[in-house]
Amino acid sequence: MIKIGLTGGETKTAAELLRLAIHHPDIEISTIHSPANAGKSVASLHHGFIGEEKLLFSSNLDATGLDVVFLITPLYTSSDWAKLMADCQDLNLVVFPEAAHLTESLSTTPTLGLSEMYRKPLVRGERVAILPSPLESAILVALYPLAAHLMLPSAIKIKISAPSDLLTDDSKSRLSDLIVSRLKSIQSSFDADIDIQYEAIESDRSMHIVIELPGSTAVDQIMKIYDSIYDDHNFTFMTTRPVGIEEVEGTQRMVLSFSKPQNDTLRIEGVADARMRGGAGEAIHVMNLMQHLHEKTGLEQKVNRW
């Protein structure tokens, strides 16, 4: 069994991750770090855990006895984690964006925890992965195949509809630069002006993106390009019909829909669950790859809603 620990046990993200973990056939939940709730059952704070009273919050996290640590919130210092990774040669870290700075002292540069772009290093011994944010995950999955085929144009318009807690001033100010940097690492000639508009919605889970960019290539050819990249991935799917959040809610799936509103314009619409993509689902997905499990393990059924 894979022994896991996580920080930020009091957070909604931790609750989502734990709901996946208790049904995962290869996971043993060892430590749920939340000093303010130490000794209490997870069921006392998060719904869906009645009957799981043995799951208790802990005041400390001893990473030396674990196989995987999910750093949802910061704990210790970057030097502490560098020493732990040196002392514990089999330890994997799956790091959420809020704790990404704790990887600064590591001897190697962590991999972005996005299977659609970086599955090979994740399955070939990478020990530390930094998860993308939900918004970053969705946009990169939608645009990566074009970058891989050197087809990204110089101007891209993106509209994002997502829960308000994902649309903080800090996240919005950094998103464009993150996207450009990631895509430029794939298509070196890419130096686009990305225009991003944001819409906060009431749903806790829905994430919908609409991307419009210049392009004369027919939709059927675009579909072939995307299929050549994602045909052996288990969580990204393509269609030419409109899709709603009900297709993906509670799952790790992302569905991309393609259309041509004008002959010289390509529209890509994407829907995903904002608590799974770039969240708990992405974390379990990455852990599966790092621990040499099939990527769908523990992710084949819908999670309970908040």
N, C-alpha and C positions, 0 to 999 in steps of 0.2 A: 504493500500500500504506500501511496505517496503522502507523506506527512506534511501538512500545510499549516502556516500561520499567517495571520493578517493583522494589519494595523487599522485604526479607525473603525473598530468594531461597532461603534454607535452610529455610523453613517448609513444612509440609505443604500449607498453603493455596496457596503459590506453586507447588508441584509440581502441584497440581490445576489451577490456572489455566494453567500452561504446557502441560499435556496438552491442554487445549482450544485454546490459542493455536497450537500447531504444526499443528493440523488446520484452523484458521480460514483461509478463502481470501483474506481481506483484511488479515491481520496479518503484520507483520515484527517479530520479536522482536529488539530492539536492545540492551537493557541488563537484566541480571539482577543486581541489587545484593545482594551478600553479601560484605563485606570479609574475613571469616574464611575464605572459600573462594575468594578471588580467583585467577583463572587456572585453576581446576579445571573440568572439564566437569560439566554438570548430571547426566549419567549416573553420575558418581562418588558422588552423594549420593541421588538420587531414582530409583526404578525406572521402567521404561517408556521410557527415553531412549537405550538402546543403538542406535547408528545415527545419533544426533543429536549427535555429538561436537563439532560447531561451536558448540553452545550452551554458553557459558562464563560462570561467575560473574565479576562485576566489582567492583572496589574503590571505584568512584565512579559517580555517576549524573548525567549532564549532560542536564537536562530541556530545554535550549534546542533540541535537535535532534529532539525527540519530539513525537508527536501526542497520546499518552495516557500518563499515569503512573498505575499502580496502587499506591497507598500502602497496602501490607499491614502494614508496621511503620513506626513514626515515623522520619523522616529530616529533618535541618535544623530550622529553627524556623518558626513560623507567619508571621513577618515575611519570612523567605526565600521562602516559597511565595507570599505576597502580591506580592512584587516579581517573581517569576518569572511569575505570571499576568498582571501588568501588562506585562511585557516580551515575553511570548510569547502573543500574542492568539489563537492557534489551539490552544493547549494545553488539554486536558481532564484533570481529575483525577477518578479514581474512588477514593474513600477508604474503607478498612475501619474498623470501629468503634475499633480500637486506636490509630488515627492521627487520629481525628476532631478532636482538639484543635488540630491543625495548620491548621485552616481558620478559626481565631478572628480572624485579622487580615485576612481577605479582605474586599473592598469590598461583596460581596453575600452573602446567606445561602444556603448550599448547599441543594440539593434532596435530599430523601430518595430514595435510589436504589431505588425500588420501583415498577415499571412499572404494576402494577395500580391504584395510587393517583395516581401523578405522571408518567404517560407524556407528557402534553402539554408540560410545561416541559422534559423531557429531550430531546424532539425539536425544541423551538423555541428552542434556543440556550443552554440552561443549560450552564455550563462545569465545574461542580463538583457531584459527587453523593457523599453519604455513605451507604454501604450500611447497611441494617438488620442486626442480628444474625440468625442463623438462626431463633431463637425469636421475635423481633420480626416478622420477615418472615411466618412461618407464621400467627401470631395475627392480624396486621393483614389478611392476605389473607382469613382466615376470617371476620372481623367487619366489614370495610369496607363491603360492600353494605348491611348493616343500618344502619350509621351514615349512609350516603348516602341512605337512605330514612327517616331519623329514627326507627328502630325499636329502637335499643339500650335495654334495660331498665336498671334501677338496680342489679341484682345479677347477676354473672356468675361461674360457676365454671369453672376451667380446670385440666386435668391434662396435664402435659407429660412425655413419655418421650423421652429424648435421651441422646447420649453424655455421659459424665461431664465431659469437658473444657468443655462448653458450660454446665455448671451450677455455675459458680463462685459464691462468696458475693457477689461484686461484681455479676455479671450478674443474679443473682436479686433482689438488693436494688433494682436500677434498673428491672427489666423492667415491673413494674406501673405505675410512674409514666410510663414511656415510652409504654406502650400507651394509658393514659388521655389523655395529652397529645395523641397523634396522633389518636385518635378524637374527642376534644373539638374539635379543629380542623375536623372534618367535621360533627359533630352538637353544636352548642354547648350544648345542654341536657344532654348526657351528663355525669354525675357519679357514676359507678358505684363500688361496692365490688367489686373484682376479687379473688377468692380463687384463688390459684395454688398447685397442688401439683406437686411435682417427683419424677420417678423416673429415676435413672441406670440406663442399660442398657449391655450389653457391646458392642453393635454400634457400629462407627465411623461409620456413615452414617444409621442409621434415626432419623427424627424423627416422632413421633406425638403429636397433640394431640386432646384431647376437651374440648369446650366445652358446658356446659349452662346454659341461661338460660330465664327465663320467656317463654312465647309461645304463643298459641293459634292462630296462623296455620297453615293446613294446609301439609304438606310440598310439595305441588305448587305452591302459591303462592310459597313460599320459593324453590323452584327457579327460578321465573320471575323473581323479583327478582334472584337471583344471575346468571342468564343475561343479564338486561338490562345488567348491569355488565361481565361477563366474556366475552360472546359473541364479541368481536373480539380477545380476548387469546389468545395461543398456548400458554400454559404453565399455565393454571388450568382445571380441569375439575370438573364436579359429577356426582354419582351418588346413588342411594338404596340401594345395596348396600354391604356392608362391603368395604374394600380394605386390602391389605397393602403393605409397603414395596417388595415386588417390582414393583409397578406404576410406581414412580418412581425406584428406585435407579439412580444414575449419570446422572440427567437433571435438567433444570431444572423439571420438572413438579411441580405440587402438585394432589392430588385431594382434594376435599371430599365427604364423605358425610353425608346428612341423614336424621334419623329423629325420631320423636315417642314416647319411652318412656312419657310420659303426655300427656293431651290439652293440659295447660297447660305443657308443657316441650318445648323444642327442643334436640336434641342435634346438634352439628356435630363430625364427626371429620375430621381432616386428616392426610395423610401426605406427607412430602417427604424428599428427600435432604439431610441436614444439612450436607454439604460443597458442595452446589450452591446451594440456597436460602440467601440471606444469606452466600454464600461465593463460590467461583470462578464458578459459573454465573450468579449475580446480577451479578457484576462484568462478565462478557462481555456479558450481556444489556443492561446499562446502557450499556456502551461502544457496542454496536451502535446504540442509539437516539441517543446523542449524536453519533455519526459518520454518522447518516442511512442506516444499513443496515437491512435487514429484521431484526426482532428475533430470528428463529430462526437467523440465519447463524452457523455454527460450533457450534450447540447441538442439532443434529438427530440426533446419535448418542450412545450411552452412552459415558462416559469410563471409562478403566481404573480398577479399584478399587485402593486403597492396598495 
